[in-house]
C-alpha cells in the first residue's frame, strides 16, 4: 500500500520530534567547538607574530654581521 501525502507528513513530524533534542544537543556542542577553534586561532596568531618577530630579529642580526664582515674584508 503506497504512502500518501498525509502519511509522509505524519512520518516527518514523528522523525522531527524524535531527532530534535539530539540536533539541539549537537548544536550546543558545535558552538563549544567553534569557541575553542576561535581560541586556537588566536593562539596561533600570537605564535605567528612571535616567530615572525624572532625571525626578523635574527635576520637583522645576520645583516649586521655580514656588514661587519664586509667592512673587515674591505680593510685588508
N, C-alpha and C positions, 0 to 999 in steps of 0.2 A: 504494500500500500504506500503510495508516494506521499511525501510530506507537503502540506500546503503552506501558504504564507503565515497563517496563524500558528501552525506548529513550529515553524522556523523562528517566529518571533518569541514564542514561549521558551524554546531551547536557548535562544540568545539571552533572554532575561535570566534564566537559571544559571547559565555559564558566567555571565557578567556578575551576578550576585555571588557566585561561588569563588571567583578569582579576584574580585575587587579588594578584599583585605590583603591578599598576597601582593597585588600590584601596589597598594598603598605602602606596605612594609618595604617592598623593594625600592620604591621611590625615595623613602627616607634613607635607605642605605646608600643609594646613589648620591643623595645630597651630601652625606658624610664623605663619600669618596671624592666628590667634587671639591669639598673643603680641603681635604687632605692634598689633593693634586695642586690646589692653589698654594698651599704651604710649601710643597715640594718645589713648585715653580719659583716661588720667592727665594727659597734656599739656594736653588741652582743659579739664579740670577746673582745673588750675593757672592757665591763661589766664583762665578764667571768674572765678576768685577775684581775680586781679589787676585785671581790668576792673571787677569789682564794687567792689573797694576804691577804684579810681581814681574811679569814678562817685560813690561815697559821699563821698569827699574833695571832689570838685568841687561836689556838692550842698550839703555843709556850708559850703563857702566862699561859695557863692551865697546861702545863708541868712544868713550873717554880713553880706554886702554889702547885702542887702535890709534887714536890721535897721538897719544904719548909715544907709542912705538914708532909711528911715522916721524915724529919730531926727533926721536933718538937716532933713527936711521938717516935722517936728513943732515944731522950734525956731523956724522962720520964721513 
